[in-house]
């Protein structure tokens, strides 16, 4: 029997999984269930799913290759494909805060899911694929379900568009790039020796890392910290 790149059998009889606004065909069992979880988290925490534009099972090879695609085994999911095309850099069509949220979602799968936006070669920012066996996927999915993983990751989904924009603005200023989540050392900041700025921004980064991405941080607290950091950055500009 043929197998896709990740070792799953192909072709298959796929099962339609409901996602917000539509359905996508994926592998029956925990691997497909976990990808569907990723799709729902993407909709809630990154951007709304657009239809048409979300794809799963397809009996085909990897584009430009003779290898059988993970789509052929129903273990790959493309989300909002037209907006995030194959070969594009994630920073070209995702905001910094969105990239951070995607990596947080993937991290919660504990190595079971890989994001195409993190490929070292040709990037594929629409693409998510299973890279672990079904038993491992089942164990991680059980843990996510027990932890209330369908609904609770951040407080960001409660933000207004203006608050979300403000968050992205601060993260971009702090990182000096569109690769949010990879905070550079203080030497990259404009005024590294200002104790007040250093203390406030350090507190803000800790707030993002420990609360905003991994817990249900309160929106008013997030907005207050954003205002503090923006005011300091504008004073020093």
N, CA and C atoms as a LAMMPS dump frame, in Angstrom:
ITEM: TIMESTEP
0
ITEM: NUMBER OF ATOMS
711
ITEM: BOX BOUNDS ff ff ff
-5.0000000000000000e+02 5.0000000000000000e+02
-5.0000000000000000e+02 5.0000000000000000e+02
-5.0000000000000000e+02 5.0000000000000000e+02
ITEM: ATOMS id mol type element x y z
1 1 1 N 0.845 -1.198 0
2 1 2 C 0 0 0
3 1 3 C 0.879 1.248 0
4 2 1 N 0.495 2.215 -0.797
5 2 2 C 1.25 3.46 -0.871
6 2 3 C 1.107 4.269 0.419
7 3 1 N 2.114 5.072 0.692
8 3 2 C 2.071 5.951 1.864
9 3 3 C 2.462 7.369 1.464
10 4 1 N 1.923 8.325 2.181
11 4 2 C 2.293 9.725 1.965
12 4 3 C 3.624 10.013 2.662
13 5 1 N 4.101 11.236 2.54
14 5 2 C 5.409 11.599 3.087
15 5 3 C 5.552 11.273 4.57
16 6 1 N 4.474 11.405 5.327
17 6 2 C 4.541 11.182 6.773
18 6 3 C 4.289 9.733 7.176
19 7 1 N 4.166 8.828 6.212
20 7 2 C 4.027 7.417 6.513
21 7 3 C 2.609 6.902 6.637
22 8 1 N 1.621 7.76 6.434
23 8 2 C 0.225 7.33 6.518
24 8 3 C -0.216 6.704 5.188
25 9 1 N -1.096 5.71 5.257
26 9 2 C -1.561 5.024 4.059
27 9 3 C -2.399 5.939 3.179
28 10 1 N -2.299 5.692 1.865
29 10 2 C -3.048 6.498 0.892
30 10 3 C -3.277 5.653 -0.363
31 11 1 N -4.351 5.94 -1.103
32 11 2 C -5.425 6.902 -0.804
33 11 3 C -6.376 6.348 0.248
34 12 1 N -7.327 7.175 0.652
35 12 2 C -8.233 6.805 1.741
36 12 3 C -9.667 7.193 1.399
37 13 1 N -10.582 6.748 2.229
38 13 2 C -11.948 7.27 2.201
39 13 3 C -12.032 8.341 3.283
40 14 1 N -12.075 9.578 2.868
41 14 2 C -12.017 10.695 3.817
42 14 3 C -13.375 10.928 4.483
43 15 1 N -13.337 11.626 5.592
44 15 2 C -14.538 11.974 6.355
45 15 3 C -14.654 13.493 6.407
46 16 1 N -15.83 14.026 6.089
47 16 2 C -16.036 15.469 6.151
48 16 3 C -16.078 15.938 7.597
49 17 1 N -15.211 16.905 7.917
50 17 2 C -15.183 17.481 9.263
51 17 3 C -15.775 18.887 9.211
52 18 1 N -16.723 19.196 10.098
53 18 2 C -17.266 20.559 10.127
54 18 3 C -16.257 21.535 10.734
55 19 1 N -16.051 22.642 10.04
56 19 2 C -15.258 23.756 10.537
57 19 3 C -16.139 24.997 10.439
58 20 1 N -15.797 26.072 11.13
59 20 2 C -16.644 27.264 11.073
60 20 3 C -16.869 27.742 9.633
61 21 1 N -18.115 27.698 9.189
62 21 2 C -18.462 28.18 7.863
63 21 3 C -18.468 27.143 6.768
64 22 1 N -17.999 25.92 7.039
65 22 2 C -17.945 24.924 5.979
66 22 3 C -17.467 23.572 6.477
67 23 1 N -17.093 22.704 5.535
68 23 2 C -16.602 21.375 5.866
69 23 3 C -15.338 21.09 5.063
70 24 1 N -14.465 20.237 5.626
71 24 2 C -13.25 19.841 4.924
72 24 3 C -13.059 18.342 5.117
73 25 1 N -12.63 17.642 4.065
74 25 2 C -12.432 16.194 4.107
75 25 3 C -11.059 15.868 4.68
76 26 1 N -11.035 15.031 5.72
77 26 2 C -9.788 14.636 6.379
78 26 3 C -9.829 13.148 6.702
79 27 1 N -8.726 12.627 7.167
80 27 2 C -8.621 11.213 7.521
81 27 3 C -9.531 10.891 8.712
82 28 1 N -10.153 9.71 8.673
83 28 2 C -10.932 9.253 9.824
84 28 3 C -9.979 8.958 10.973
85 29 1 N -10.418 9.253 12.217
86 29 2 C -9.597 8.947 13.37
87 29 3 C -8.906 10.159 13.964
88 30 1 N -7.987 9.922 14.915
89 30 2 C -7.402 11.019 15.691
90 30 3 C -6.56 11.997 14.881
91 31 1 N -5.885 11.53 13.819
92 31 2 C -5.078 12.461 13.018
93 31 3 C -5.967 13.518 12.368
94 32 1 N -7.073 13.08 11.769
95 32 2 C -8.007 14.032 11.182
96 32 3 C -8.689 14.895 12.221
97 33 1 N -9.001 14.284 13.379
98 33 2 C -9.632 15.048 14.459
99 33 3 C -8.716 16.174 14.945
100 34 1 N -7.422 15.873 15.034
101 34 2 C -6.475 16.88 15.524
102 34 3 C -6.332 18.017 14.509
103 35 1 N -6.296 17.693 13.226
104 35 2 C -6.241 18.754 12.215
105 35 3 C -7.49 19.62 12.253
106 36 1 N -8.642 19.002 12.486
107 36 2 C -9.876 19.782 12.597
108 36 3 C -9.803 20.722 13.797
109 37 1 N -9.206 20.264 14.892
110 37 2 C -8.997 21.124 16.067
111 37 3 C -8.138 22.324 15.689
112 38 1 N -7.064 22.071 14.932
113 38 2 C -6.195 23.168 14.483
114 38 3 C -7.005 24.167 13.659
115 39 1 N -7.855 23.652 12.771
116 39 2 C -8.667 24.548 11.944
117 39 3 C -9.585 25.434 12.759
118 40 1 N -10.195 24.877 13.806
119 40 2 C -11.085 25.676 14.647
120 40 3 C -10.309 26.713 15.448
121 41 1 N -9.125 26.334 15.937
122 41 2 C -8.297 27.288 16.664
123 41 3 C -7.824 28.414 15.749
124 42 1 N -7.451 28.065 14.514
125 42 2 C -7.028 29.068 13.533
126 42 3 C -8.149 30.079 13.309
127 43 1 N -9.36 29.589 13.163
128 43 2 C -10.514 30.479 12.951
129 43 3 C -10.713 31.415 14.141
130 44 1 N -10.557 30.895 15.359
131 44 2 C -10.824 31.689 16.558
132 44 3 C -9.688 32.653 16.891
133 45 1 N -8.442 32.264 16.597
134 45 2 C -7.301 33 17.124
135 45 3 C -6.415 33.66 16.077
136 46 1 N -6.57 33.277 14.806
137 46 2 C -5.712 33.843 13.757
138 46 3 C -6.534 34.712 12.819
139 47 1 N -7.458 34.101 12.087
140 47 2 C -8.343 34.847 11.207
141 47 3 C -9.524 33.952 10.832
142 48 1 N -10.665 34.534 10.502
143 48 2 C -11.823 33.714 10.13
144 48 3 C -11.536 32.867 8.899
145 49 1 N -12.02 31.639 8.903
146 49 2 C -11.862 30.775 7.741
147 49 3 C -12.678 31.321 6.576
148 50 1 N -12.091 31.26 5.38
149 50 2 C -12.743 31.759 4.167
150 50 3 C -13.106 30.575 3.273
151 51 1 N -14.327 30.6 2.737
152 51 2 C -14.825 29.518 1.875
153 51 3 C -15.277 30.087 0.54
154 52 1 N -14.823 29.472 -0.578
155 52 2 C -13.858 28.377 -0.68
156 52 3 C -12.454 28.851 -0.329
157 53 1 N -11.575 27.901 -0.061
158 53 2 C -10.195 28.258 0.283
159 53 3 C -9.59 27.386 1.357
160 54 1 N -10.382 26.461 1.933
161 54 2 C -9.877 25.54 2.943
162 54 3 C -9.992 24.117 2.388
163 55 1 N -8.864 23.404 2.324
164 55 2 C -8.811 22.119 1.639
165 55 3 C -8.147 21.063 2.508
166 56 1 N -8.561 19.82 2.34
167 56 2 C -7.974 18.705 3.074
168 56 3 C -7.539 17.6 2.141
169 57 1 N -8.308 16.507 2.132
170 57 2 C -7.937 15.331 1.347
171 57 3 C -7.885 15.619 -0.145
172 58 1 N -6.787 15.152 -0.782
173 58 2 C -6.654 15.221 -2.242
174 58 3 C -5.65 14.158 -2.649
175 59 1 N -6.035 13.25 -3.518
176 59 2 C -5.164 12.151 -3.956
177 59 3 C -4.19 12.676 -5.006
178 60 1 N -3.067 13.2 -4.561
179 60 2 C -2.102 13.819 -5.47
180 60 3 C -0.7 13.784 -4.881
181 61 1 N 0.273 14.11 -5.711
182 61 2 C 1.653 14.237 -5.254
183 61 3 C 1.898 15.64 -4.703
184 62 1 N 3.026 15.786 -4.003
185 62 2 C 3.486 17.114 -3.607
186 62 3 C 3.71 17.921 -4.879
187 63 1 N 3.279 19.164 -4.906
188 63 2 C 3.443 19.996 -6.092
189 63 3 C 4.924 20.131 -6.432
190 64 1 N 5.267 19.765 -7.663
191 64 2 C 6.645 19.836 -8.11
192 64 3 C 7.486 18.638 -7.712
193 65 1 N 6.844 17.544 -7.246
194 65 2 C 7.585 16.373 -6.762
195 65 3 C 6.846 15.1 -7.18
196 66 1 N 7.559 13.97 -7.084
197 66 2 C 6.928 12.674 -7.322
198 66 3 C 6.513 12.006 -6.02
199 67 1 N 6.766 12.649 -4.88
200 67 2 C 6.371 12.111 -3.578
201 67 3 C 4.874 12.304 -3.365
202 68 1 N 4.257 11.312 -2.727
203 68 2 C 2.83 11.397 -2.454
204 68 3 C 2.578 12.415 -1.343
205 69 1 N 1.715 13.359 -1.608
206 69 2 C 1.424 14.427 -0.646
207 69 3 C 0.725 13.879 0.59
208 70 1 N 0.931 14.541 1.716
209 70 2 C 0.188 14.189 2.923
210 70 3 C -1.309 14.45 2.762
211 71 1 N -1.665 15.271 1.802
212 71 2 C -3.087 15.457 1.491
213 71 3 C -3.706 14.147 1.012
214 72 1 N -2.903 13.299 0.367
215 72 2 C -3.415 12.038 -0.171
216 72 3 C -3.8 11.053 0.92
217 73 1 N -3.245 11.228 2.105
218 73 2 C -3.623 10.372 3.233
219 73 3 C -4.592 11.077 4.172
220 74 1 N -5.046 12.271 3.778
221 74 2 C -5.989 13.016 4.608
222 74 3 C -5.381 13.569 5.869
223 75 1 N -4.046 13.731 5.865
224 75 2 C -3.352 14.198 7.07
225 75 3 C -2.728 15.575 6.865
226 76 1 N -3.289 16.356 5.96
227 76 2 C -2.837 17.729 5.735
228 76 3 C -4.053 18.615 5.526
229 77 1 N -3.918 19.859 5.954
230 77 2 C -5.018 20.816 5.908
231 77 3 C -4.487 22.162 5.453
232 78 1 N -5.111 22.727 4.423
233 78 2 C -4.772 24.071 3.958
234 78 3 C -5.878 25.02 4.386
235 79 1 N -5.485 26.134 5.002
236 79 2 C -6.454 27.102 5.523
237 79 3 C -6.273 28.451 4.843
238 80 1 N -7.379 28.988 4.34
239 80 2 C -7.374 30.282 3.653
240 80 3 C -6.268 30.333 2.601
241 81 1 N -6.236 29.292 1.766
242 81 2 C -5.152 29.107 0.806
243 81 3 C -4.911 30.295 -0.131
244 82 1 N -5.946 30.895 -0.734
245 82 2 C -5.674 31.996 -1.659
246 82 3 C -4.939 33.175 -1.011
247 83 1 N -5.164 33.399 0.282
248 83 2 C -4.53 34.526 0.964
249 83 3 C -3.108 34.214 1.409
250 84 1 N -2.745 32.914 1.448
251 84 2 C -1.426 32.508 1.956
252 84 3 C -0.815 31.468 1.032
253 85 1 N -0.449 31.865 -0.186
254 85 2 C -0.079 30.901 -1.226
255 85 3 C 1.249 30.183 -0.987
256 86 1 N 1.337 29.005 -1.589
257 86 2 C 2.567 28.224 -1.571
258 86 3 C 3.718 29.05 -2.118
259 87 1 N 4.847 29.019 -1.404
260 87 2 C 6.028 29.753 -1.837
261 87 3 C 6.154 31.146 -1.272
262 88 1 N 5.12 31.635 -0.632
263 88 2 C 5.196 32.973 -0.035
264 88 3 C 5.752 32.888 1.378
265 89 1 N 6.348 33.974 1.835
266 89 2 C 6.832 34.039 3.217
267 89 3 C 5.656 34.403 4.118
268 90 1 N 5.528 33.743 5.281
269 90 2 C 4.402 34.056 6.168
270 90 3 C 4.263 35.538 6.485
271 91 1 N 5.395 36.23 6.615
272 91 2 C 5.347 37.645 6.965
273 91 3 C 4.749 38.505 5.866
274 92 1 N 4.638 37.956 4.658
275 92 2 C 4.065 38.718 3.549
276 92 3 C 2.549 38.765 3.62
277 93 1 N 1.918 37.823 4.342
278 93 2 C 0.453 37.8 4.346
279 93 3 C -0.164 37.492 5.706
280 94 1 N 0.662 37.341 6.752
281 94 2 C 0.17 37.269 8.124
282 94 3 C 0.762 38.42 8.919
283 95 1 N -0.001 38.995 9.837
284 95 2 C 0.535 39.984 10.757
285 95 3 C 1.381 39.289 11.825
286 96 1 N 2.277 40.007 12.495
287 96 2 C 3.122 39.389 13.521
288 96 3 C 2.34 38.653 14.595
289 97 1 N 1.257 39.267 15.08
290 97 2 C 0.467 38.614 16.113
291 97 3 C -0.182 37.331 15.621
292 98 1 N -0.512 37.284 14.326
293 98 2 C -1.096 36.074 13.77
294 98 3 C -0.071 34.94 13.71
295 99 1 N 1.157 35.277 13.344
296 99 2 C 2.226 34.267 13.3
297 99 3 C 2.474 33.714 14.694
298 100 1 N 2.484 34.595 15.681
299 100 2 C 2.655 34.149 17.062
300 100 3 C 1.539 33.202 17.47
301 101 1 N 0.298 33.537 17.098
302 101 2 C -0.844 32.688 17.454
303 101 3 C -0.768 31.333 16.762
304 102 1 N -0.365 31.305 15.485
305 102 2 C -0.227 30.03 14.773
306 102 3 C 0.792 29.139 15.464
307 103 1 N 1.926 29.714 15.82
308 103 2 C 2.964 28.901 16.464
309 103 3 C 2.523 28.414 17.836
310 104 1 N 1.705 29.202 18.513
311 104 2 C 1.181 28.758 19.803
312 104 3 C 0.206 27.597 19.628
313 105 1 N -0.631 27.672 18.593
314 105 2 C -1.562 26.576 18.308
315 105 3 C -0.785 25.296 18.006
316 106 1 N 0.195 25.399 17.12
317 106 2 C 1 24.231 16.742
318 106 3 C 1.748 23.674 17.957
319 107 1 N 2.256 24.554 18.8
320 107 2 C 2.992 24.1 19.99
321 107 3 C 2.108 23.267 20.903
322 108 1 N 0.837 23.58 20.939
323 108 2 C -0.077 22.831 21.807
324 108 3 C -0.321 21.412 21.317
325 109 1 N 0.041 21.119 20.077
326 109 2 C -0.098 19.745 19.568
327 109 3 C 1.107 18.884 19.944
328 110 1 N 2.077 19.47 20.61
329 110 2 C 3.221 18.735 21.171
330 110 3 C 3.949 17.893 20.128
331 111 1 N 4.225 18.499 18.983
332 111 2 C 4.999 17.824 17.95
333 111 3 C 4.191 16.98 16.994
334 112 1 N 2.882 16.979 17.111
335 112 2 C 2.043 16.178 16.212
336 112 3 C 1.732 16.9 14.902
337 113 1 N 1.779 18.224 14.919
338 113 2 C 1.431 19.01 13.737
339 113 3 C 2.585 19.936 13.384
340 114 1 N 2.862 20.025 12.097
341 114 2 C 3.888 20.956 11.602
342 114 3 C 3.211 21.993 10.714
343 115 1 N 3.691 23.243 10.803
344 115 2 C 3.164 24.34 9.991
345 115 3 C 4.092 24.576 8.806
346 116 1 N 3.512 24.649 7.607
347 116 2 C 4.306 24.891 6.411
348 116 3 C 5.003 26.24 6.389
349 117 1 N 4.53 27.177 7.189
350 117 2 C 5.191 28.475 7.269
351 117 3 C 6.555 28.406 7.928
352 118 1 N 6.845 27.308 8.615
353 118 2 C 8.143 27.127 9.271
354 118 3 C 9.073 26.207 8.49
355 119 1 N 8.69 25.826 7.262
356 119 2 C 9.597 25.018 6.447
357 119 3 C 10.904 25.785 6.231
358 120 1 N 11.996 25.047 6.125
359 120 2 C 13.286 25.695 5.866
360 120 3 C 13.504 25.96 4.381
361 121 1 N 12.805 25.236 3.527
362 121 2 C 12.911 25.478 2.094
363 121 3 C 11.752 26.31 1.603
364 122 1 N 11.029 25.775 0.631
365 122 2 C 9.863 26.489 0.1
366 122 3 C 8.776 26.563 1.177
367 123 1 N 8.396 27.771 1.545
368 123 2 C 7.403 27.955 2.609
369 123 3 C 5.992 27.682 2.07
370 124 1 N 5.11 27.298 2.99
371 124 2 C 3.725 27.006 2.622
372 124 3 C 2.82 27.448 3.773
373 125 1 N 2.591 28.757 3.9
374 125 2 C 1.924 29.281 5.095
375 125 3 C 0.463 28.881 5.254
376 126 1 N -0.17 28.361 4.211
377 126 2 C -1.553 27.88 4.33
378 126 3 C -1.623 26.504 4.979
379 127 1 N -0.493 25.785 5.052
380 127 2 C -0.452 24.328 5.204
381 127 3 C -0.145 23.865 6.632
382 128 1 N -0.919 22.891 7.099
383 128 2 C -0.687 22.212 8.371
384 128 3 C -0.739 20.71 8.116
385 129 1 N 0.19 19.945 8.706
386 129 2 C 0.234 18.516 8.433
387 129 3 C 0.588 17.722 9.685
388 130 1 N 0.122 16.489 9.729
389 130 2 C 0.415 15.57 10.833
390 130 3 C 1.815 14.991 10.648
391 131 1 N 2.601 14.967 11.719
392 131 2 C 3.959 14.416 11.657
393 131 3 C 4.2 13.433 12.807
394 132 1 N 3.144 12.859 13.354
395 132 2 C 3.251 11.87 14.422
396 132 3 C 2.229 10.77 14.167
397 133 1 N 2.403 9.636 14.835
398 133 2 C 1.49 8.512 14.664
399 133 3 C 0.128 8.778 15.283
400 134 1 N -0.814 7.901 14.932
401 134 2 C -2.192 8.106 15.388
402 134 3 C -2.326 7.98 16.904
403 135 1 N -1.553 7.074 17.528
404 135 2 C -1.645 6.92 18.976
405 135 3 C -1.216 8.206 19.678
406 136 1 N -0.146 8.819 19.175
407 136 2 C 0.316 10.079 19.755
408 136 3 C -0.713 11.197 19.533
409 137 1 N -1.292 11.257 18.339
410 137 2 C -2.318 12.263 18.052
411 137 3 C -3.512 12.09 18.989
412 138 1 N -3.9 10.842 19.242
413 138 2 C -5.034 10.579 20.125
414 138 3 C -4.746 11.039 21.544
415 139 1 N -3.524 10.802 22.018
416 139 2 C -3.161 11.19 23.381
417 139 3 C -3.162 12.71 23.535
418 140 1 N -2.606 13.405 22.553
419 140 2 C -2.562 14.868 22.614
420 140 3 C -3.963 15.449 22.51
421 141 1 N -4.784 14.897 21.639
422 141 2 C -6.152 15.396 21.481
423 141 3 C -6.95 15.212 22.768
424 142 1 N -6.736 14.07 23.444
425 142 2 C -7.422 13.838 24.714
426 142 3 C -7.009 14.876 25.745
427 143 1 N -5.73 15.221 25.749
428 143 2 C -5.235 16.227 26.695
429 143 3 C -5.833 17.602 26.378
430 144 1 N -5.892 17.949 25.102
431 144 2 C -6.466 19.239 24.712
432 144 3 C -7.94 19.32 25.081
433 145 1 N -8.661 18.237 24.861
434 145 2 C -10.086 18.212 25.193
435 145 3 C -10.297 18.343 26.698
436 146 1 N -9.47 17.63 27.46
437 146 2 C -9.583 17.694 28.923
438 146 3 C -9.253 19.075 29.448
439 147 1 N -8.355 19.786 28.746
440 147 2 C -7.936 21.122 29.181
441 147 3 C -8.851 22.214 28.663
442 148 1 N -9.94 21.83 27.996
443 148 2 C -10.831 22.844 27.425
444 148 3 C -10.218 23.523 26.234
445 149 1 N -9.399 22.767 25.473
446 149 2 C -8.633 23.345 24.378
447 149 3 C -9.45 23.902 23.237
448 150 1 N -10.753 23.603 23.19
449 150 2 C -11.574 24.148 22.112
450 150 3 C -11.824 25.632 22.28
451 151 1 N -11.799 26.117 23.49
452 151 2 C -12.243 27.493 23.697
453 151 3 C -11.205 28.4 24.336
454 152 1 N -10.298 27.864 25.124
455 152 2 C -9.421 28.738 25.911
456 152 3 C -7.984 28.651 25.464
457 153 1 N -7.498 29.73 24.833
458 153 2 C -6.071 29.863 24.593
459 153 3 C -5.611 31.257 24.97
460 154 1 N -6.365 32.254 24.588
461 154 2 C -5.974 33.624 24.883
462 154 3 C -7.211 34.452 25.163
463 155 1 N -6.978 35.712 25.525
464 155 2 C -8.069 36.662 25.617
465 155 3 C -8.154 37.508 24.373
466 156 1 N -7.294 37.202 23.363
467 156 2 C -7.202 38.032 22.179
468 156 3 C -8.486 38.021 21.363
469 157 1 N -9.245 36.87 21.418
470 157 2 C -10.458 36.826 20.616
471 157 3 C -11.506 37.811 21.104
472 158 1 N -11.338 38.346 22.33
473 158 2 C -12.277 39.327 22.86
474 158 3 C -11.856 40.762 22.555
475 159 1 N -10.701 40.944 21.896
476 159 2 C -10.212 42.287 21.613
477 159 3 C -11.001 42.921 20.48
478 160 1 N -11.09 44.237 20.52
479 160 2 C -11.643 44.973 19.394
480 160 3 C -10.587 45.011 18.285
481 161 1 N -10.981 45.316 17.025
482 161 2 C -9.98 45.438 15.956
483 161 3 C -8.889 46.452 16.29
484 162 1 N -9.256 47.551 16.968
485 162 2 C -8.257 48.555 17.311
486 162 3 C -7.261 48.008 18.33
487 163 1 N -7.733 47.238 19.302
488 163 2 C -6.838 46.65 20.288
489 163 3 C -5.915 45.621 19.646
490 164 1 N -6.457 44.837 18.716
491 164 2 C -5.639 43.854 18.023
492 164 3 C -4.561 44.534 17.193
493 165 1 N -4.933 45.641 16.512
494 165 2 C -3.957 46.393 15.727
495 165 3 C -2.863 46.954 16.609
496 166 1 N -3.27 47.461 17.783
497 166 2 C -2.304 48.034 18.711
498 166 3 C -1.308 46.974 19.191
499 167 1 N -1.82 45.778 19.459
500 167 2 C -0.94 44.682 19.872
501 167 3 C 0.087 44.391 18.788
502 168 1 N -0.354 44.283 17.529
503 168 2 C 0.567 44.008 16.435
504 168 3 C 1.615 45.105 16.298
505 169 1 N 1.188 46.379 16.501
506 169 2 C 2.11 47.513 16.387
507 169 3 C 3.225 47.411 17.414
508 170 1 N 2.854 47.077 18.652
509 170 2 C 3.867 46.979 19.705
510 170 3 C 4.808 45.817 19.446
511 171 1 N 4.266 44.663 19.081
512 171 2 C 5.118 43.497 18.84
513 171 3 C 6.102 43.778 17.716
514 172 1 N 5.633 44.439 16.644
515 172 2 C 6.526 44.764 15.534
516 172 3 C 7.647 45.689 15.987
517 173 1 N 7.323 46.697 16.818
518 173 2 C 8.346 47.625 17.281
519 173 3 C 9.365 46.922 18.167
520 174 1 N 8.891 45.99 18.966
521 174 2 C 9.799 45.288 19.872
522 174 3 C 10.706 44.31 19.13
523 175 1 N 10.202 43.638 18.139
524 175 2 C 11.005 42.645 17.431
525 175 3 C 11.869 43.262 16.352
526 176 1 N 11.459 44.406 15.814
527 176 2 C 12.2 45.011 14.72
528 176 3 C 12.015 44.252 13.414
529 177 1 N 11.053 43.337 13.352
530 177 2 C 10.8 42.558 12.14
531 177 3 C 9.36 42.094 12.173
532 178 1 N 8.957 41.335 11.145
533 178 2 C 7.613 40.778 11.118
534 178 3 C 7.588 39.369 11.677
535 179 1 N 8.727 38.859 12.174
536 179 2 C 8.769 37.525 12.762
537 179 3 C 8.504 37.639 14.255
538 180 1 N 7.261 37.926 14.623
539 180 2 C 6.911 38.103 16.024
540 180 3 C 7.124 36.811 16.788
541 181 1 N 7.371 36.952 18.079
542 181 2 C 7.565 35.793 18.923
543 181 3 C 9.025 35.467 19.121
544 182 1 N 9.923 36.017 18.298
545 182 2 C 11.354 35.786 18.45
546 182 3 C 11.98 37.1 18.932
547 183 1 N 11.828 37.383 20.206
548 183 2 C 12.244 38.675 20.723
549 183 3 C 13.765 38.784 20.744
550 184 1 N 14.331 39.843 20.146
551 184 2 C 15.768 40.021 20.132
552 184 3 C 16.257 40.546 21.479
553 185 1 N 17.58 40.643 21.64
554 185 2 C 18.137 41.211 22.858
555 185 3 C 17.904 42.701 22.912
556 186 1 N 18.239 43.28 24.074
557 186 2 C 17.967 44.711 24.25
558 186 3 C 18.811 45.584 23.342
559 187 1 N 19.913 45.01 22.765
560 187 2 C 20.736 45.827 21.883
561 187 3 C 19.982 46.277 20.639
562 188 1 N 18.881 45.585 20.298
563 188 2 C 18.114 45.965 19.117
564 188 3 C 17.127 47.095 19.4
565 189 1 N 16.927 47.424 20.674
566 189 2 C 16.019 48.521 20.991
567 189 3 C 16.747 49.857 20.873
568 190 1 N 15.971 50.887 20.661
569 190 2 C 16.561 52.188 20.376
570 190 3 C 17.217 52.806 21.612
571 191 1 N 16.62 52.564 22.788
572 191 2 C 17.143 53.143 24.019
573 191 3 C 17.288 52.036 25.068
574 192 1 N 18.328 51.167 24.942
575 192 2 C 18.443 50 25.824
576 192 3 C 18.766 50.336 27.263
577 193 1 N 19.232 51.561 27.534
578 193 2 C 19.675 51.883 28.892
579 193 3 C 18.637 52.636 29.713
580 194 1 N 17.462 52.823 29.166
581 194 2 C 16.424 53.526 29.9
582 194 3 C 15.75 52.549 30.861
583 195 1 N 15.978 52.673 32.174
584 195 2 C 15.448 51.69 33.128
585 195 3 C 13.932 51.572 33.09
586 196 1 N 13.247 52.726 32.955
587 196 2 C 11.786 52.69 32.962
588 196 3 C 11.265 51.949 31.741
589 197 1 N 11.83 52.251 30.563
590 197 2 C 11.391 51.576 29.346
591 197 3 C 11.691 50.091 29.43
592 198 1 N 12.884 49.76 29.912
593 198 2 C 13.273 48.357 29.998
594 198 3 C 12.332 47.583 30.92
595 199 1 N 12.016 48.153 32.058
596 199 2 C 11.15 47.471 33.025
597 199 3 C 9.746 47.289 32.478
598 200 1 N 9.224 48.337 31.837
599 200 2 C 7.859 48.259 31.323
600 200 3 C 7.749 47.268 30.184
601 201 1 N 8.712 47.31 29.248
602 201 2 C 8.644 46.42 28.099
603 201 3 C 8.921 44.978 28.516
604 202 1 N 9.831 44.782 29.464
605 202 2 C 10.07 43.426 29.972
606 202 3 C 8.804 42.856 30.575
607 203 1 N 8.099 43.682 31.34
608 203 2 C 6.839 43.238 31.932
609 203 3 C 5.812 42.916 30.859
610 204 1 N 5.789 43.729 29.805
611 204 2 C 4.837 43.488 28.717
612 204 3 C 5.137 42.17 28.002
613 205 1 N 6.416 41.907 27.706
614 205 2 C 6.795 40.664 27.03
615 205 3 C 6.436 39.468 27.897
616 206 1 N 6.697 39.589 29.198
617 206 2 C 6.339 38.498 30.101
618 206 3 C 4.826 38.278 30.088
619 207 1 N 4.083 39.384 29.995
620 207 2 C 2.625 39.292 29.955
621 207 3 C 2.168 38.525 28.706
622 208 1 N 2.784 38.822 27.556
623 208 2 C 2.442 38.114 26.329
624 208 3 C 2.79 36.635 26.456
625 209 1 N 4.035 36.363 26.848
626 209 2 C 4.519 34.979 26.88
627 209 3 C 3.74 34.12 27.867
628 210 1 N 3.44 34.66 29.042
629 210 2 C 2.86 33.844 30.104
630 210 3 C 1.34 33.924 30.184
631 211 1 N 0.773 35.026 29.668
632 211 2 C -0.664 35.216 29.824
633 211 3 C -1.427 35.304 28.512
634 212 1 N -1.002 36.214 27.624
635 212 2 C -1.802 36.478 26.433
636 212 3 C -1.91 35.252 25.541
637 213 1 N -0.8 34.524 25.324
638 213 2 C -0.822 33.391 24.417
639 213 3 C -1.352 32.146 25.092
640 214 1 N -1.064 31.942 26.366
641 214 2 C -1.366 30.663 27.014
642 214 3 C -2.514 30.693 28.017
643 215 1 N -3.079 31.867 28.321
644 215 2 C -4.18 31.924 29.256
645 215 3 C -5.243 32.883 28.75
646 216 1 N -6.274 33.09 29.552
647 216 2 C -7.349 34.016 29.165
648 216 3 C -7.108 35.379 29.825
649 217 1 N -6.096 36.088 29.316
650 217 2 C -5.756 37.403 29.863
651 217 3 C -6.898 38.381 29.647
652 218 1 N -7.105 39.27 30.607
653 218 2 C -8.182 40.235 30.507
654 218 3 C -7.831 41.337 29.52
655 219 1 N -8.792 41.741 28.711
656 219 2 C -8.544 42.711 27.666
657 219 3 C -8.139 44.071 28.227
658 220 1 N -8.761 44.486 29.328
659 220 2 C -8.424 45.806 29.87
660 220 3 C -6.988 45.848 30.376
661 221 1 N -6.487 44.758 30.927
662 221 2 C -5.107 44.707 31.398
663 221 3 C -4.146 44.736 30.218
664 222 1 N -4.469 43.999 29.155
665 222 2 C -3.639 44.001 27.952
666 222 3 C -3.577 45.4 27.357
667 223 1 N -4.743 46.066 27.257
668 223 2 C -4.782 47.395 26.663
669 223 3 C -3.977 48.402 27.487
670 224 1 N -4.054 48.301 28.807
671 224 2 C -3.278 49.215 29.652
672 224 3 C -1.783 49.052 29.409
673 225 1 N -1.325 47.796 29.318
674 225 2 C 0.095 47.555 29.088
675 225 3 C 0.527 48.027 27.702
676 226 1 N -0.333 47.841 26.705
677 226 2 C -0.018 48.332 25.374
678 226 3 C 0.133 49.848 25.372
679 227 1 N -0.766 50.525 26.057
680 227 2 C -0.698 51.985 26.119
681 227 3 C 0.582 52.447 26.791
682 228 1 N 1.002 51.772 27.859
683 228 2 C 2.245 52.132 28.552
684 228 3 C 3.453 51.997 27.624
685 229 1 N 3.521 50.871 26.916
686 229 2 C 4.667 50.636 26.044
687 229 3 C 4.674 51.605 24.868
688 230 1 N 3.524 51.802 24.239
689 230 2 C 3.464 52.735 23.116
690 230 3 C 3.849 54.149 23.532
691 231 1 N 3.404 54.581 24.698
692 231 2 C 3.742 55.919 25.169
693 231 3 C 5.245 56.058 25.361
694 232 1 N 5.888 55.05 25.93
695 232 2 C 7.332 55.115 26.13
696 232 3 C 8.085 55.123 24.81
697 233 1 N 7.658 54.281 23.872
698 233 2 C 8.321 54.229 22.582
699 233 3 C 8.178 55.539 21.818
700 234 1 N 6.991 56.159 21.92
701 234 2 C 6.775 57.424 21.213
702 234 3 C 7.579 58.558 21.855
703 235 1 N 7.741 58.512 23.178
704 235 2 C 8.555 59.531 23.852
705 235 3 C 10.001 59.489 23.398
706 236 1 N 10.493 58.273 23.119
707 236 2 C 11.906 58.105 22.757
708 236 3 C 12.14 58.165 21.257
709 237 1 N 11.089 58.23 20.462
710 237 2 C 11.236 58.206 19.004
711 237 3 C 11.908 59.49 18.503
